[in-house]
Amino acid sequence: MMPRDTNVQGTVFGGVILSLVDQAGFYEARLHGLHRWVTVSMDAIQFRRPVWPGDSVSLYTSTRKSGTSSVTIDVKVFAERFETGETVEVTAASLTMVSVNAEGTPIPFASPPSMSPPASSA
């Protein structure tokens, strides 16, 4: 984490960590289908320890529950301390993501992909 990510107390903003959680959740959701996925809720967010500038963070995801068009994903965030190398759990969160079509309407994630792969740059 970089100094630009910090608040006046010198720790990394919770919002920066939540942004990373949201991105990690998206990648876990994509395992269920190549769709547009939107976050509909973030629940049970626990900031357990601060993240400091210089720490390296790692995010680990798992699908807790899946429905027809939604998945509930647990995300754990760990920080490797810059000064000591110690790894500690800093944040835990749960989020629900829904697969949607181009109009934003929920669709079953077992349906054909609603997101085209990027065009090749060849």
Secondary structure, 3 states (H helix, E strand, C coil): CCHHHECCCCCECHHHHHHHHHHHHHHHHHCCCCCEEEEEEEEEEEECCCCCCCCEEEEEEEEEEECCCEEEEEEEEEEECCCCCCEEEEEEEEEEEEEECCCCCECCCCCCCCCCCCCCCC
